[in-house]
Amino acid sequence: MIGLGIAFIIVGIVFLFIVPWVGIPVGIVGLVLALLWVAGFGRRAASRDETTVRDRV
């Protein structure tokens, strides 16, 4: 997901100079995807290890 976000940001910057009304929304979508990745959305949940559960008891 981070690769897609970075790609959208780069394409948005390029289109910002060519077609501004296309580049701005594309760049914003890229920023939102990058921020969602930083916040942790789209990642797998951490698996629970049986040894840690056994050590607590």
Wavefront OBJ file of the C-alpha trace (Angstrom):
o trace
v 0.000 0.000 0.000
v 2.900 2.346 0.649
v 4.174 1.772 -2.878
v 0.814 2.705 -4.308
v 0.687 5.811 -2.148
v 4.155 6.937 -3.228
v 3.269 6.244 -6.865
v 0.124 8.383 -6.581
v 2.125 11.198 -4.986
v 4.714 11.139 -7.787
v 2.059 10.983 -10.510
v 0.198 13.798 -8.751
v 3.303 15.992 -8.738
v 3.917 15.328 -12.433
v 0.300 16.015 -13.380
v 0.287 19.101 -11.158
v 2.383 20.874 -13.778
v 0.576 19.390 -16.779
v -3.087 19.217 -15.707
v -3.503 20.798 -12.247
v -7.131 19.736 -11.718
v -6.039 16.107 -12.109
v -2.730 16.326 -10.257
v -4.099 17.783 -7.046
v -6.700 15.028 -6.347
v -4.242 12.286 -7.348
v -1.641 13.711 -4.980
v -4.197 13.955 -2.170
v -5.185 10.311 -2.678
v -1.509 9.373 -2.489
v -1.070 11.304 0.742
v -4.134 9.651 2.274
v -2.862 6.181 1.341
v 0.575 6.946 2.773
v -0.941 8.276 6.001
v -3.168 5.211 6.325
v -0.101 3.012 5.947
v 1.746 4.976 8.624
v -1.289 4.690 10.925
v -1.243 0.911 10.505
v -4.215 0.227 8.256
v -3.715 -2.577 5.772
v -1.188 -4.475 7.853
v -1.668 -7.960 9.171
v -2.578 -8.359 12.795
v 0.179 -9.606 15.056
v -0.082 -13.310 15.676
v -0.247 -14.535 19.221
v 2.629 -16.737 20.292
v 1.748 -19.703 22.493
v 4.911 -19.378 24.597
v 3.963 -15.895 25.777
v 0.523 -17.101 26.822
v 2.056 -20.021 28.698
v 4.542 -17.771 30.519
v 1.784 -15.567 31.916
v -0.010 -18.414 33.654
l 1 2 3 4 5 6 7 8 9 10 11 12 13 14 15 16 17 18 19 20 21 22 23 24 25 26 27 28 29 30 31 32 33 34 35 36 37 38 39 40 41 42 43 44 45 46 47 48 49 50 51 52 53 54 55 56 57
